[in-house]
Amino acid sequence: MSQELIDYSRKALIFAVQLLGNQSDAEDVVQASVEKALAHPKAPKGGIDLQKWLYRVVRNAAIDRIRQLSREDELDTEQQSTSSQSPEMQLEQLQIKTRLMQALSALPVMQRELIVLRDYHGNSYEDIAEILAIPTGTVMSRLHRARMALRELLKHELNEVNHESV
């Protein structure tokens, strides 16, 4: 296996974890996808085309896994603490990250994957369009709606927190 495919597999694993919310399921999906990449005669052999193709295969496999399990797990929240921050600041950042991940996991998969591909993985609108097999304009409009839905979920959660503390 080429170093390029190994690097893309690592990125695809992060993507799969963000979609599935489960490390083990994500590893299974990525392993099957990499095997498909190695065995499929029409799979791109390298470059950005290979990365986009792998993301698309992983996305489809993740959606199949979600359907198979007929549930949506919470997204994996990795705590990234730094020693230069106070414990209070670390806790506050963890709480913000947890709220964001909970709100993101409450979105439908189609909205979640757009936000994850764009905001977490930095894909261009064109790359996302190719990965999801939809027009670029559709990516832009759906991403806007997904972000608005996420904003509403976060706003609703903030209102609930404020009412509980009164």
C-alpha positions as MATLAB code, in Angstrom:
seq = 'MSQELIDYSRKALIFAVQLLGNQSDAEDVVQASVEKALAHPKAPKGGIDLQKWLYRVVRNAAIDRIRQLSREDELDTEQQSTSSQSPEMQLEQLQIKTRLMQALSALPVMQRELIVLRDYHGNSYEDIAEILAIPTGTVMSRLHRARMALRELLKHELNEVNHESV';
ca = [
       0.000    0.000    0.000;
       1.386    3.414   -0.960;
       2.193    6.072    1.609;
      -0.342    8.312   -0.117;
      -3.128    5.766    0.417;
      -2.080    5.368    4.065;
      -2.307    9.146    4.579;
      -5.709    9.317    2.882;
      -6.877    6.349    4.953;
      -6.044    8.203    8.167;
      -8.062   11.211    7.029;
     -10.884    8.951    5.910;
     -10.885    7.313    9.342;
     -11.393   10.681   11.021;
     -14.207   11.397    8.568;
     -15.803    8.012    9.263;
     -15.572    8.493   13.041;
     -17.229   11.884   12.689;
     -20.043   10.363   10.645;
     -20.510    7.194   12.690;
     -19.517    8.353   16.153;
     -17.894    5.002   16.819;
     -14.196    4.237   16.367;
     -14.659    0.505   15.832;
     -17.355    0.909   13.170;
     -15.288    3.615   11.499;
     -12.231    1.361   11.361;
     -14.299   -1.418    9.792;
     -15.732    0.958    7.187;
     -12.330    2.399    6.278;
     -10.686   -1.020    6.102;
     -13.358   -2.261    3.723;
     -13.042    0.931    1.685;
      -9.265    0.638    1.387;
      -9.606   -2.990    0.331;
     -12.066   -1.843   -2.309;
      -9.604    0.849   -3.444;
      -6.846   -1.719   -3.819;
      -9.023   -4.256   -5.627;
     -11.208   -2.016   -7.796;
      -9.782   -1.769  -11.320;
     -11.267    1.680  -11.964;
     -10.163    3.240   -8.676;
      -7.849    6.230   -9.129;
      -4.232    5.298   -8.536;
      -3.198    8.432   -6.686;
      -3.509   12.139   -6.092;
      -6.537   14.137   -5.060;
      -8.772   11.916   -7.206;
      -7.882    8.944   -5.012;
      -8.647   10.949   -1.863;
     -12.050   12.079   -3.181;
     -12.869    8.568   -4.367;
     -11.908    7.087   -0.995;
     -14.011    9.691    0.864;
     -16.966    8.821   -1.332;
     -16.580    5.081   -0.739;
     -16.194    5.681    3.009;
     -19.248    7.958    3.022;
     -21.390    5.372    1.274;
     -20.176    2.601    3.570;
     -20.825    4.766    6.636;
     -24.364    5.492    5.507;
     -24.900    1.777    4.944;
     -23.565    1.082    8.449;
     -25.892    3.702    9.943;
     -28.825    2.117    8.162;
     -27.705   -1.338    9.260;
     -27.492   -0.297   12.884;
     -30.639    1.871   12.517;
     -29.378    4.360   15.007;
     -27.132    7.360   15.141;
     -24.389    7.424   17.756;
     -22.991   10.571   19.267;
     -19.893   11.828   17.560;
     -16.593   10.913   19.108;
     -15.378   13.720   21.349;
     -11.670   13.684   21.842;
     -10.395   15.771   24.710;
      -7.436   17.847   23.651;
      -6.030   19.452   26.743;
      -2.996   21.640   26.829;
      -0.953   22.245   29.926;
      -0.798   25.993   29.255;
      -4.523   26.404   29.985;
      -6.106   26.550   33.378;
      -8.348   23.646   34.373;
     -11.345   26.007   34.236;
     -10.507   27.019   30.658;
     -10.001   23.370   29.662;
     -13.367   22.459   31.160;
     -15.098   25.353   29.419;
     -13.582   24.394   26.059;
     -14.532   20.756   26.587;
     -18.112   21.777   27.398;
     -18.315   23.928   24.260;
     -16.875   21.147   22.133;
     -19.256   18.606   23.682;
     -22.272   20.848   23.023;
     -21.156   21.366   19.443;
     -20.652   17.626   18.889;
     -24.045   16.842   20.435;
     -25.751   19.417   18.234;
     -23.862   18.156   15.187;
     -24.859   14.563   15.942;
     -28.507   15.662   16.197;
     -28.430   16.832   12.571;
     -29.511   14.446    9.830;
     -26.556   12.592    8.295;
     -26.852   14.499    5.011;
     -26.410   17.843    6.810;
     -23.753   16.527    9.180;
     -21.553   15.190    6.393;
     -21.558   18.536    4.595;
     -20.395   20.376    7.707;
     -17.795   17.711    8.495;
     -16.394   17.634    4.956;
     -16.178   21.425    4.695;
     -15.434   22.671    8.204;
     -13.493   19.762    9.702;
     -11.713   18.426    6.626;
     -11.409   21.673    4.653;
     -12.678   20.273    1.364;
     -13.619   22.747   -1.348;
     -17.203   23.016   -2.553;
     -16.117   21.327   -5.786;
     -14.511   18.416   -3.935;
     -17.593   17.967   -1.764;
     -19.775   18.056   -4.877;
     -17.684   15.283   -6.387;
     -17.635   13.217   -3.178;
     -21.421   13.482   -2.740;
     -22.199   13.396   -6.490;
     -24.268   16.594   -6.401;
     -23.850   19.970   -8.129;
     -21.596   22.571   -6.494;
     -24.495   25.012   -6.120;
     -26.434   22.340   -4.261;
     -23.481   21.840   -1.914;
     -23.434   25.546   -1.143;
     -27.166   25.828   -0.488;
     -27.363   22.609    1.543;
     -24.307   23.585    3.559;
     -25.913   26.938    4.338;
     -29.100   25.188    5.513;
     -27.055   22.698    7.545;
     -25.188   25.496    9.294;
     -28.450   27.315    9.997;
     -29.933   24.119   11.471;
     -26.819   23.647   13.611;
     -27.043   27.251   14.782;
     -30.698   26.735   15.765;
     -29.862   23.572   17.697;
     -27.089   25.369   19.564;
     -29.313   28.368   20.255;
     -32.095   26.085   21.538;
     -29.633   24.246   23.797;
     -28.253   27.528   25.131;
     -31.781   28.686   25.975;
     -32.442   25.439   27.839;
     -29.208   25.793   29.815;
     -30.076   29.385   30.717;
     -33.591   28.402   31.875;
     -32.228   25.552   34.008;
     -29.792   27.826   35.803;
     -32.472   30.398   36.718;
];
